[in-house]
Amino acid sequence: MCLGIPGRVIETWDEAGTRMCTVDFSGTTKTVCLAYLPDMQVGEYTIVHAGFAITRLDEASANETLRMFADLSVLEEELAGTEGQDRRGPR
C-alpha cells in the first residue's frame, strides 16, 4: 500500500541547486526533494510521494489525516522500514 502521509518540514537547504528538506512523519524523518514546491517553509505540512513533496497542506488537514490513519492502524505500516532513509550526508 502506498498512502500519502502528511509530514511537517523541519529543515530546508539547497543541494546542488535543488531545494531539499527534512520532513518529520510522526517521529520518522526523511530527506525530501522540494523541486515541485520550492517555496515550502519550515513548519509547513506536505504530502510526499517517491521522495518528492507534491502537495502543501494546512496543519488542520494534516492532523485530521494523521488521526484517520491512526484510527485505521495504517500509519505504522506505511512508515515501517523507512528508518535510515535520510540521504543527507554529513554537514
MARFIPA-122516 format. One record per residue: residue number from 1; residue in one letter; chain; x negated, y negated, z negated of N, C-alpha, C in turn. Coordinates in nm, 2 decimals, decimal comma. Example, Ala and Ser with C-alpha at 12.3 -4.5 7.8 and 13.67 -1.06 7.14 Angstrom:
BEGIN
  resi  resn  chain    n.xx    n.yy    n.zz   ca.xx   ca.yy   ca.zz    c.xx    c.yy    c.zz
     1     A      A   -1,32    0,57   -0,78   -1,23    0,45   -0,78   -1,32    0,33   -0,78
     2     S      A   -1,28    0,22   -0,71   -1,37    0,11   -0,71   -1,29    0,00   -0,79
This chain:
BEGIN
  resi  resn  chain    n.xx    n.yy    n.zz   ca.xx   ca.yy   ca.zz    c.xx    c.yy    c.zz
     1     M      A   -0,09    0,12    0,00    0,00    0,00    0,00   -0,09   -0,12    0,00
     2     C      A   -0,05   -0,23    0,07   -0,12   -0,35    0,07   -0,03   -0,47    0,05
     3     L      A   -0,03   -0,51   -0,07    0,06   -0,63   -0,11   -0,02   -0,75   -0,12
     4     G      A    0,04   -0,87   -0,09   -0,03   -0,99   -0,10   -0,01   -1,04   -0,25
     5     I      A   -0,12   -1,02   -0,32   -0,12   -1,06   -0,46   -0,17   -1,20   -0,48
     6     P      A   -0,09   -1,29   -0,55   -0,14   -1,42   -0,58   -0,26   -1,42   -0,67
     7     G      A   -0,35   -1,51   -0,64   -0,46   -1,53   -0,73   -0,49   -1,68   -0,74
     8     R      A   -0,57   -1,71   -0,85   -0,60   -1,85   -0,88   -0,74   -1,88   -0,84
     9     V      A   -0,77   -1,99   -0,76   -0,90   -2,03   -0,72   -0,97   -2,08   -0,84
    10     I      A   -1,09   -2,02   -0,87   -1,16   -2,07   -0,99   -1,30   -2,14   -0,96
    11     E      A   -1,34   -2,13   -0,83   -1,46   -2,19   -0,79   -1,46   -2,20   -0,64
    12     T      A   -1,52   -2,30   -0,58   -1,54   -2,32   -0,44   -1,68   -2,36   -0,41
    13     W      A   -1,72   -2,32   -0,29   -1,86   -2,36   -0,24   -1,86   -2,35   -0,09
    14     D      A   -1,97   -2,40   -0,03   -1,99   -2,39    0,11   -2,10   -2,28    0,13
    15     E      A   -2,08   -2,19    0,23   -2,18   -2,09    0,25   -2,20   -2,08    0,41
    16     A      A   -2,32   -2,12    0,45   -2,35   -2,12    0,60   -2,24   -2,19    0,68
    17     G      A   -2,19   -2,30    0,62   -2,09   -2,39    0,70   -1,95   -2,34    0,68
    18     T      A   -1,93   -2,24    0,60   -1,79   -2,19    0,58   -1,75   -2,21    0,43
    19     R      A   -1,63   -2,26    0,41   -1,58   -2,28    0,27   -1,55   -2,14    0,21
    20     M      A   -1,59   -2,11    0,09   -1,57   -1,99    0,02   -1,52   -2,02   -0,12
    21     C      A   -1,46   -1,92   -0,18   -1,42   -1,94   -0,32   -1,42   -1,81   -0,40
    22     T      A   -1,41   -1,82   -0,53   -1,38   -1,71   -0,61   -1,24   -1,72   -0,66
    23     V      A   -1,16   -1,61   -0,64   -1,02   -1,60   -0,68   -1,01   -1,50   -0,79
    24     D      A   -0,93   -1,55   -0,90   -0,90   -1,46   -1,01   -0,77   -1,40   -0,99
    25     F      A   -0,76   -1,27   -0,99   -0,64   -1,19   -0,98   -0,62   -1,12   -1,11
    26     S      A   -0,56   -1,19   -1,20   -0,52   -1,13   -1,33   -0,65   -1,07   -1,40
    27     G      A   -0,76   -1,13   -1,39   -0,88   -1,08   -1,46   -0,98   -1,02   -1,37
    28     T      A   -0,94   -0,98   -1,25   -1,03   -0,93   -1,14   -1,06   -1,04   -1,05
    29     T      A   -1,19   -1,07   -1,03   -1,23   -1,17   -0,94   -1,29   -1,12   -0,80
    30     K      A   -1,26   -1,19   -0,70   -1,31   -1,16   -0,56   -1,36   -1,28   -0,49
    31     T      A   -1,46   -1,26   -0,41   -1,50   -1,37   -0,32   -1,41   -1,37   -0,20
    32     V      A   -1,36   -1,49   -0,16   -1,26   -1,51   -0,06   -1,31   -1,62    0,04
    33     C      A   -1,28   -1,60    0,17   -1,31   -1,70    0,27   -1,20   -1,80    0,28
    34     L      A   -1,23   -1,92    0,29   -1,13   -2,03    0,30   -1,12   -2,09    0,44
    35     A      A   -1,16   -2,01    0,54   -1,16   -2,06    0,68   -1,03   -2,11    0,72
    36     Y      A   -0,92   -2,04    0,68   -0,78   -2,08    0,72   -0,72   -2,19    0,63
    37     L      A   -0,78   -2,20    0,51   -0,73   -2,30    0,41   -0,84   -2,38    0,35
    38     P      A   -0,92   -2,45    0,43   -1,05   -2,51    0,38   -1,03   -2,62    0,27
    39     D      A   -0,91   -2,67    0,26   -0,88   -2,77    0,16   -0,83   -2,72    0,03
    40     M      A   -0,83   -2,59    0,01   -0,79   -2,53   -0,12   -0,88   -2,59   -0,23
    41     Q      A   -0,82   -2,61   -0,35   -0,90   -2,67   -0,46   -0,89   -2,57   -0,58
    42     V      A   -0,99   -2,59   -0,67   -0,99   -2,51   -0,79   -0,86   -2,54   -0,87
    43     G      A   -0,80   -2,43   -0,92   -0,67   -2,44   -0,99   -0,55   -2,40   -0,90
    44     E      A   -0,57   -2,41   -0,77   -0,45   -2,37   -0,68   -0,44   -2,22   -0,67
    45     Y      A   -0,33   -2,18   -0,62   -0,30   -2,03   -0,60   -0,29   -2,00   -0,46
    46     T      A   -0,34   -1,88   -0,42   -0,33   -1,84   -0,28   -0,30   -1,69   -0,28
    47     I      A   -0,26   -1,65   -0,16   -0,25   -1,50   -0,13   -0,36   -1,47   -0,03
    48     V      A   -0,43   -1,36   -0,06   -0,54   -1,32    0,02   -0,51   -1,19    0,09
    49     H      A   -0,56   -1,19    0,22   -0,55   -1,07    0,30   -0,68   -1,04    0,37
    50     A      A   -0,74   -0,93    0,36   -0,86   -0,89    0,42   -0,97   -0,99    0,40
    51     G      A   -0,98   -1,04    0,27   -1,08   -1,13    0,23   -1,07   -1,28    0,27
    52     F      A   -0,95   -1,31    0,33   -0,92   -1,45    0,37   -0,80   -1,50    0,29
    53     A      A   -0,81   -1,63    0,24   -0,70   -1,69    0,18   -0,60   -1,73    0,30
    54     I      A   -0,48   -1,68    0,30   -0,39   -1,71    0,41   -0,27   -1,79    0,38
    55     T      A   -0,24   -1,81    0,25   -0,12   -1,88    0,21   -0,15   -1,96    0,08
    56     R      A   -0,10   -2,08    0,07   -0,11   -2,15   -0,06    0,03   -2,14   -0,13
    57     L      A    0,02   -2,12   -0,26    0,14   -2,11   -0,34    0,14   -2,21   -0,46
    58     D      A    0,26   -2,25   -0,50    0,26   -2,33   -0,62    0,25   -2,23   -0,74
    59     E      A    0,22   -2,28   -0,86    0,20   -2,20   -0,98    0,32   -2,12   -1,01
    60     A      A    0,44   -2,18   -1,01    0,57   -2,11   -1,04    0,59   -1,99   -0,95
    61     S      A    0,57   -2,01   -0,82    0,59   -1,89   -0,73    0,49   -1,78   -0,76
    62     A      A    0,36   -1,82   -0,78    0,26   -1,72   -0,81    0,29   -1,64   -0,93
    63     N      A    0,33   -1,71   -1,04    0,37   -1,65   -1,17    0,49   -1,56   -1,15
    64     E      A    0,59   -1,60   -1,08    0,71   -1,52   -1,05    0,67   -1,39   -0,98
    65     T      A    0,59   -1,40   -0,88    0,55   -1,29   -0,80    0,47   -1,19   -0,89
    66     L      A    0,38   -1,24   -0,97    0,30   -1,16   -1,06    0,39   -1,09   -1,16
    67     R      A    0,49   -1,15   -1,21    0,58   -1,09   -1,30    0,66   -0,97   -1,23
    68     M      A    0,70   -1,00   -1,11    0,77   -0,89   -1,04    0,68   -0,77   -1,01
    69     F      A    0,55   -0,80   -0,98    0,46   -0,69   -0,96    0,44   -0,61   -1,09
    70     A      A    0,43   -0,68   -1,20    0,41   -0,62   -1,33    0,53   -0,53   -1,36
    71     D      A    0,65   -0,59   -1,34    0,77   -0,51   -1,36    0,78   -0,38   -1,28
    72     L      A    0,72   -0,39   -1,16    0,72   -0,27   -1,07    0,60   -0,18   -1,09
    73     S      A    0,51   -0,22   -1,18    0,39   -0,15   -1,21    0,30   -0,13   -1,09
    74     V      A    0,30   -0,22   -1,00    0,21   -0,21   -0,88    0,09   -0,29   -0,89
    75     L      A    0,08   -0,39   -0,98   -0,04   -0,48   -0,99   -0,17   -0,40   -1,01
    76     E      A   -0,17   -0,31   -1,11   -0,29   -0,23   -1,14   -0,33   -0,15   -1,02
    77     E      A   -0,23   -0,09   -0,95   -0,26    0,00   -0,84   -0,33   -0,08   -0,73
    78     E      A   -0,27   -0,20   -0,70   -0,33   -0,29   -0,59   -0,47   -0,34   -0,63
    79     L      A   -0,50   -0,36   -0,75   -0,63   -0,42   -0,79   -0,73   -0,31   -0,82
    80     A      A   -0,68   -0,18   -0,83   -0,78   -0,07   -0,86   -0,88   -0,06   -0,75
    81     G      A   -1,00   -0,04   -0,80   -1,11   -0,03   -0,70   -1,17   -0,15   -0,64
    82     T      A   -1,12   -0,27   -0,69   -1,17   -0,39   -0,63   -1,28   -0,45   -0,71
    83     E      A   -1,32   -0,39   -0,83   -1,43   -0,44   -0,91   -1,55   -0,43   -0,82
    84     G      A   -1,64   -0,53   -0,84   -1,77   -0,54   -0,77   -1,75   -0,59   -0,63
    85     Q      A   -1,64   -0,64   -0,59   -1,62   -0,69   -0,45   -1,66   -0,84   -0,45
    86     D      A   -1,72   -0,89   -0,55   -1,77   -1,03   -0,54   -1,90   -1,03   -0,46
    87     R      A   -1,89   -1,08   -0,34   -2,00   -1,07   -0,25   -2,10   -1,18   -0,26
    88     R      A   -2,07   -1,28   -0,35   -2,16   -1,39   -0,36   -2,29   -1,35   -0,42
    89     G      A   -2,40   -1,39   -0,36   -2,53   -1,35   -0,41   -2,57   -1,43   -0,53
    90     P      A   -2,70   -1,41   -0,58   -2,75   -1,49   -0,69   -2,75   -1,64   -0,66
    91     R      A   -2,73   -1,72   -0,76   -2,73   -1,87   -0,74   -2,86   -1,92   -0,77
